[in-house]
Amino acid sequence: MHSNTGNEAISNFFWSQNIGPVHLISISTEFYYFPKWYGALQLDNQLRWLEADLEKANRPENRARQPWIIVGGHRPFYVNTYIDRKLQTAFEELFWRTGVDIYMAGHEHIFDLSYPVYREQVKGKSFANPAATIYIISGSAGCIANISEFSAWPPPYTAKVSGEYGFSSMTVINATTIHFQQINHEQV
């Protein structure tokens, strides 16, 4: 994979690409769970690279071309039943400072949508021009294991959660609108 800065290969574990109005970033969340396999150097390399990439993406001329910043990783930060403190500590402050719009994950075999949230505090319940990162788990196509638990009293940052088997569809309409839909497999 290549960084958005040219043809210099960065890593196949983390990369970024500009696609229309989106600056898309992929990170490895597994570094934080298997440090013996990957080594502390990969953690440092990824974090340094990510910070530089996000700072570059936020330059006014770049943000004008790619107003959406979307980051994806395997493991989620905010889930209906827990918060991943390792990932929250590693990335949340950086996401806040650099205006990451959406973080998408899988791992949990559910669909889970957060309101814009920072440090466990909802920063408004509007998805239009969000004041913080929106966290989406789109893992419901992983299997129909029915092993994911849901809180009877969801945390305030949870906007919607579903254990129904299905998939997500995201269409970037323009610089101000993204259409995101969770589709139950029975609707197809």
N, C-alpha and C positions, 0 to 999 in steps of 0.2 A: 504494500500500500504506500501511498505517497501523501505527503503533507500538502496543504494548500499553498505552500510557499514555493513550489516548483517541483522538480523531478527528484529531489533528494529523498531517498527511502528513509522513513523514520522507524517504523516497526509494524509488524503485522498484528500486534496486540492493541495498538492505538493509532488512530489516524483521523484526518479531517478532509472534507471535500465540500466545495461550493456547488450546489445544485439549484439553479434558478435563484429564488429569493431566500434559500436556506443555506446556512453554514452548518453542515452536519458533522458531528464528532462522534467517534466511537472510542470508548475507553475499556480497559480491562479492570473489572471489579475483582477478578479472581486473584490478582496480586495480593490483595488484603487478606485472603483466606488461605493461601498456599505460599507464604513467603519463602519457605524452604525450597520450593520448586523453582520459584522465579528470582529470588534474591532481592535484597533491599535496594540494590542498584536499579532494578526495573521500577520499583515504587518511586524512587527519586526521579528517574528519567521521565516517567510518565507525568508526574506532577509538574516538573519544570517545563516539559513540552506543552502540557495542557494550559498552564498559566500563560505562556508566551503566545500560544495559538488563540486563546480567548482575548488577550489584550490586543492582538492584531485584528481579530474579527470585530472588535469594538471601536476601531478607529472610525471616525465619522464617514469617511469615504467608503469604507468596507461595509459598515452597517447600513449605509444607504443602498448598496447593491444587494446585500444579504441581511435584511432586517430580522430574520428569524434565526435564532441559535438553538439547535436541538442536539442534545447529547444522549447517547445510548450506551447502556452497559447491561451486563447480564443480571446483576442483583439489584433489587430496589432499595431505596432509602426509607421511604415512608410507605407503610403497609397498614391496612385496617387494624391489625393486631399487634404490630411492633414497629420500632424504628431501628434501622441498622446503624448503630453508633459508629462503627468503623468507617462506613462510607460517609455518614453525615459529618463526622469530624474531618475527614480527608477532603471533601469537596464542597460542602454546602456554602461556606463563606465565600469561596471562589465563585461559585455559581451566582450568588447574590451580588457580589461586587461587579461581575462582568455581564450581568443581565441575561443569563441563560433562561430561555423561555420555557423549554420543555425538557424533562429528563424521562426517557423511556427505558423500561426494563422488562424482564421476564421473570424467570426463576420460580416465582409463585404461580400456581396453575389457576389463576383467577384474573379477572379484570378489576382494576382498582384505579380510580381517578381521584386525585387530590385537588383541592382548591389551590390557588397560589399560596405557597407556604414558605416561611423562613423561620428557622429555629422553633419549629413546632407551633408557630403562631400564624393563623390565617391572615393573609394580607389582602382581604377583600374576597367576595364570593363571585366576582365577575371574571369570566374568562376573556373578556374583551380588554385588550391592553393590560395584561396581568402585571401586578406590582411585585411579583416574586415568581419563582419557578413553579411550574405545574408538573407534578409527578404522575406518570402513567405506568401501570403494570399491564402489559398485554401478554399474559401467559396462559390464557384460557384454552388455547388450542394444544397445549402441551400434553394433556391426557385428561381422561374423565375419572380421575382417582377419587374425587370428593374427599380429599385429605386436608385441604386448606380450611382452616377455621375462620369464622368471622366473629367479630365482637358484637354482642347484643347492644352495646352502647358504643357506636363507632366514635373515634376521636373527632374533634371538630374539623380537622383538615380533610377528612374523607368526604368527597362529594358523591361518589357512587362506587359500589362494590358489587361484583356478581361472580358467582361460581359456575354459571352456565357455560357449557362448552361452546366455543365460538372463536371469532377472530376479529381483528381491528382493521379499519380502513382509514387512512389519513390522506387527504388531498390538500395540498397547499394551493389555495385559490390565487392569492396575490400577497402584497406586502403587509396587508392588515388582516387577512382572513385565512384560517386553516379550518377545514371541515374534518372532524374526527368522529368516527362512528364505530361502536362495538356491535357486532352482528352475531346473534345467536345462530348456531348451526341449523336450527329448525326453520329459520327465516329464509334460507337459501333455496 
